[in-house]
Amino acid sequence: MVRSIQEKIGVSRYALPVTAVYATVVSLLSGLLSPSSWQGFACLALTTYLMVLANNYHGFIRIYSRMASCTVLFLSTVVPSILTLPDIAFMGVCTAAFITIVFHAYQDKQATAIVCYAFCCIGVASLCVIQTLWLIPVFWVLMATKMQMLSWHTLIASILGTLAPYWFYGGWLLFEHGEITSLLNHFTNLSQFNTCFQWRLIDMRLLPIVVLATMAGIIGSIHFVHTCLQDKIRTRMIYEFLIFTSLATLLLLLLFPQHAAAFTTLLIVFVSPLFAHFSALSKGKFGNWVFIIFLLSTLAVTFYNIYTC
């Protein structure tokens, strides 16, 4: 039986190395591997590695596939001049670390250490964009309904984990500058909604990647819903967690367009296992054509951005 292009790529052991070379070439063409701008690319490489670990630990796909990591690399280099900015790319690292850690606490209401470490990653990410904290209530609901790990112990652990980076950052501010005014001002931004839905603030270069990441999430979610009975219950709960988290992240992107780049990075990390599920497990001509069209569209937008930058 002749396998389609999608099936060959989806299960290939060369998919990740080839994608890594591709991402490196795109970054070179975009001038992002210079001595002054390598930090963002290093963060992207670390995010990719964490997605490999997450897939190994939690079995996102029931066969061998590195498509989750490939999707992160492929989508993150569509607009490398924005998505690989050090602070933006670092938020991707924090998000990948969160999903790598938090699913270890599945159905364990006493896993306080795991939950604390996972939410510490969210706390670190919120140092870059404070509005990231609005995802925490969503996480709590999903921890209770999907992961079945929410208890008073894990709830308090999540709060302490989120606050831990601020405790260290506040101490550093007091030691270095003798004040924490900048930290207090950082928190006041959490309640500012005067720029909500002002989409003119979104960098137009981000629109194609937002559309592509959203389409990747939709395609992956539809495929998962149609084939979820073939997965283990634990895997289904993880994917449902990712689907609802992706929706919440997209909503935050629309609510706070001034932080579109940051939430696009989070969205890419959350949807990558969903699209990987489709890429590796989908069968048939229709799925193959959807995969090819998505692949070519992403390549076209990437090289157009390189040409016009």
Buried (B, 14 or more C-beta within 10 A) or exposed (E): EEEBEBBEBBBBEEBBEEBBEBBBEBBEBBEBBEEEBBBBBBBBBBBBBBBBBBBEEBBBBEEEBBBBBBBBBBBBBBBBBBBBBBBBBBBBBBBBBBBBBBBBBBEBBEBBEBBBBBBBBBBBBBBBBBBBBBBBEBBBEBBBEBBBBBBEBBBEBBBBBBBBBBEEBBEEBEEEEEEBEEBEEBEEEEEEEEBEEEEEEBBEBBBBBBEBBBBBBBBBBEBBEEBBEEBEEBBBBBBBBBBBBBBBBBBBBBBBBBBBBBBBBBBBBBBBBBBBBBBBBBEEEEBBEBBBEBBEBBBEBBEEBBEEE
